[in-house]
Amino acid sequence: MRLGTLDWSPALDHVDLLATPVVARLRDAVEQGGEHAQAAHAVLATPIDPDLADTAAMTEAYELPLEISGNCVLVAGSRAGEERVAACVVRATTRADVNTTVRKRLDVRKASFLPMETAVADSGMAYGGITPIGLPARYRVMVDASLVDAEHVIIGSGTRGSKLVLPGSALVLLTDAEVVEGLGR
């Protein structure tokens, strides 16, 4: 498939482009069968210049529509000594509503972005390429409702050297995400 100036191929045929936890999750989905396997097979990957991994640079350089790009931010807070972490996926044209929507859903007094070192260590992914696919099970995944019916959503691959594109419905299935209205503002 061609999207922008990039050629996209089945991600499972190009596991060298993906972070190890992403490969593991996609393979697990195939083993689950049914709609999970279909979702895994719907994920396409393409190599990119790692220096262009940030959304604005990538969309401009590869002539991709900004509105189909999704950003994944990791947010944390604590309650009664328990750390609660969420991966929030929103359209690149919006920002995650961390201070209201995410904070309330995590049931914490204060939510803030997970420190880079923690995010990289926990996820096994590269900073700037973190994707909701393959995150640790203790992370809640929240996806903005506007992405669910999207034909194409571009997200990270766990590395800075490639990107994934998949239908919004596959994103929800592969991450067991909570669909949240108004997550992106």
C-alpha positions in Angstrom: 0.0 0.0 0.0 1.2 3.5 -0.7 0.4 6.3 1.8 2.0 9.6 1.4 5.4 9.0 -0.3 5.9 5.7 1.7 5.3 2.1 0.8 3.7 0.1 3.6 4.0 -3.7 3.9 2.6 -6.2 6.4 4.4 -5.6 9.8 4.7 -9.3 10.5 6.8 -9.7 7.3 9.2 -7.0 8.5 9.7 -7.7 12.2 13.2 -6.2 11.9 11.5 -2.8 11.8 9.7 -3.3 15.1 10.6 -3.3 18.8 10.6 -6.7 20.4 7.5 -6.1 22.5 5.6 -5.1 19.4 6.5 -8.2 17.6 5.6 -10.3 20.6 2.1 -8.7 20.8 1.4 -9.1 17.1 2.5 -12.8 17.2 0.3 -13.3 20.3 -2.7 -11.8 18.5 -2.1 -14.2 15.5 -2.1 -17.1 17.9 -5.3 -15.9 19.6 -7.0 -16.2 16.2 -10.2 -14.7 15.1 -10.5 -10.9 15.1 -7.3 -10.5 17.0 -5.4 -12.3 14.2 -7.2 -10.2 11.6 -6.2 -7.1 13.5 -2.5 -8.2 13.6 -2.5 -8.9 9.9 -4.0 -5.4 9.2 -0.9 -3.7 10.7 1.5 -2.4 8.1 5.0 -1.0 8.6 7.4 1.2 6.7 11.0 2.3 7.4 11.6 6.0 8.0 14.6 8.2 8.7 15.0 8.1 12.6 15.7 11.8 12.6 12.1 12.3 11.2 10.3 10.1 13.8 8.6 13.1 15.5 5.1 13.5 14.1 5.4 17.0 12.6 8.7 16.2 10.8 7.4 12.8 9.6 4.2 14.1 8.2 5.9 16.9 6.3 8.8 14.9 5.0 6.7 12.0 3.8 3.6 14.0 2.7 1.3 12.3 5.2 -1.9 13.9 6.5 -1.4 15.0 10.1 -4.9 14.1 11.0 -4.3 10.4 10.5 -1.3 10.3 12.8 -1.8 9.2 16.4 0.4 10.2 19.3 1.0 7.9 22.2 1.8 9.6 25.5 2.5 7.8 28.8 0.9 9.3 31.9 1.3 8.3 35.5 -0.2 9.2 38.9 -0.4 7.4 42.2 -3.1 6.6 44.8 -2.5 5.0 48.2 1.1 4.3 47.1 0.1 2.5 44.0 1.5 3.9 40.7 -1.1 3.9 37.9 0.1 4.3 34.3 -1.9 4.9 31.1 -0.9 5.1 27.5 -3.1 7.7 25.8 -3.4 7.6 22.1 -4.9 10.8 20.5 -4.9 12.4 17.1 -1.7 14.4 16.4 -3.9 17.4 15.8 -5.0 17.3 19.5 -3.4 16.9 22.9 -4.2 14.4 25.6 -6.4 15.9 28.3 -4.1 14.7 31.1 -5.3 17.1 33.8 -8.9 16.2 33.6 -9.9 13.2 31.6 -6.9 11.0 32.2 -6.5 12.0 35.9 -10.1 11.1 36.6 -9.9 7.8 34.8 -6.8 6.9 36.6 -8.5 8.0 39.9 -5.4 10.0 41.0 -5.0 13.5 42.4 -2.3 14.5 40.0 -1.3 13.0 36.6 1.9 13.8 34.8 3.9 12.5 31.9 6.0 9.4 32.7 9.7 10.2 32.9 11.5 9.3 29.7 13.9 6.9 31.4 11.0 5.0 33.1 9.0 4.9 29.8 11.9 3.5 27.8 12.9 1.0 30.5 9.4 -0.3 31.2 8.3 -0.5 27.5 11.4 -1.9 25.9 10.9 0.7 23.2 12.7 3.8 22.0 11.7 7.2 23.2 9.9 9.0 20.4 8.8 5.6 19.0 6.7 4.3 21.9 3.5 2.6 20.7 0.6 1.3 22.6 1.0 -2.2 21.0 3.1 -4.3 23.3 3.2 -2.2 26.4 3.4 -3.9 29.8 0.1 -5.4 30.9 -0.1 -3.1 33.9 -0.4 -0.1 31.6 -4.0 0.9 30.8 -4.4 2.0 27.2 -6.9 4.7 26.4 -7.7 5.6 22.8 -9.6 8.7 21.8 -13.0 7.8 20.4 -12.3 9.8 17.2 -9.7 7.2 16.2 -11.8 4.1 16.5 -13.5 4.3 13.1 -10.5 5.7 11.3 -9.5 3.8 8.2 -5.8 4.6 8.9 -4.0 5.6 12.0 -0.2 6.0 11.9 1.6 5.2 15.2 5.1 4.4 16.4 6.6 0.9 16.0 8.6 0.9 19.2 11.6 2.2 17.3 12.4 5.6 15.7 13.3 4.0 12.4 9.8 2.9 11.3 6.1 3.6 11.7 3.0 1.5 11.7 -0.4 2.1 10.1 -3.5 0.3 11.0 -7.3 0.7 11.2 -8.5 2.3 14.4 -10.6 -0.8 15.2 -7.4 -2.9 15.0 -5.6 -0.4 17.4 -8.3 -0.9 20.0 -8.3 -4.7 19.6 -4.5 -5.1 19.8 -4.2 -3.0 22.9 -7.4 -4.0 24.7 -7.9 -0.2 24.9 -10.6 1.8 26.6 -12.3 4.0 24.1 -12.5 7.5 25.7 -14.7 10.3 24.3 -12.8 13.6 24.5 -9.4 12.2 25.4 -7.8 14.4 22.8 -8.6 18.1 23.0 
